[in-house]
């Protein structure tokens, strides 16, 4: 059985991936929340948008995937990470 925190994380992951697809940044997205270096200081978020509740901002970091299978473009698949910040 999932805890409340895991359920909330899954919901936010789905919300962010839907936003990436809606903005037509990529067709397929891969969650890379364990990649902490993606969020460190020299990198800047690709875009920001409000959380579903509206009290926080979600900063989304994107990197292109390397080593794609044949027939896929670079823009077809991306890895994403995000962090929440207060407005």
C-alpha positions in Angstrom: 0.0 0.0 0.0 1.3 3.4 -0.9 1.8 6.1 1.7 0.4 9.6 1.3 3.9 11.0 0.3 4.4 8.4 -2.4 0.9 9.1 -3.8 1.6 12.9 -3.8 5.0 12.3 -5.6 3.3 10.2 -8.2 0.6 12.8 -8.8 3.2 15.6 -9.1 5.3 13.4 -11.5 2.3 12.9 -13.7 1.4 16.6 -13.6 4.9 17.6 -14.7 5.1 15.0 -17.5 1.7 16.1 -18.8 2.8 19.7 -18.8 6.0 18.8 -20.8 3.9 17.0 -23.3 1.3 19.8 -23.5 4.1 22.3 -24.3 5.3 19.9 -27.0 8.9 19.7 -25.6 9.0 15.9 -26.0 6.8 13.0 -27.0 8.2 10.7 -24.3 9.5 11.7 -20.9 11.6 9.9 -18.3 11.5 10.8 -14.6 15.1 11.6 -13.4 14.3 12.8 -9.9 17.3 10.9 -8.5 19.6 13.0 -10.6 20.4 15.8 -8.2 23.2 17.4 -10.3 20.5 18.4 -12.8 19.1 20.9 -10.3 22.4 22.3 -9.1 23.4 26.0 -9.5 24.9 26.3 -13.1 21.7 24.7 -14.5 18.6 26.9 -14.9 15.0 25.6 -15.1 13.6 25.1 -18.6 10.3 26.5 -17.5 8.2 27.3 -14.4 4.5 26.8 -13.8 2.2 26.9 -10.8 1.3 23.8 -8.8 -2.2 22.4 -8.9 -3.1 24.1 -5.6 -1.6 27.4 -6.8 0.5 28.1 -3.7 3.9 26.8 -5.0 5.8 27.1 -8.2 7.2 24.0 -10.0 10.7 24.6 -11.6 11.3 22.0 -14.3 14.8 21.0 -15.4 15.2 19.1 -18.7 18.0 17.3 -20.4 18.1 15.4 -23.7 18.7 11.7 -23.5 21.8 10.2 -25.1 22.1 6.9 -26.8 18.7 6.8 -28.4 17.5 3.8 -30.4 17.4 4.0 -34.2 14.5 5.9 -35.6 14.1 8.3 -32.7 15.0 12.0 -32.9 16.7 14.0 -30.1 13.5 15.8 -29.4 11.4 12.6 -29.0 12.6 11.8 -25.4 13.8 13.9 -22.5 14.7 13.3 -18.8 13.1 15.7 -16.4 13.6 16.8 -12.8 11.6 19.3 -10.8 11.6 21.2 -7.5 9.0 23.0 -5.6 9.5 26.6 -4.5 7.2 29.0 -2.6 5.7 31.9 -4.6 
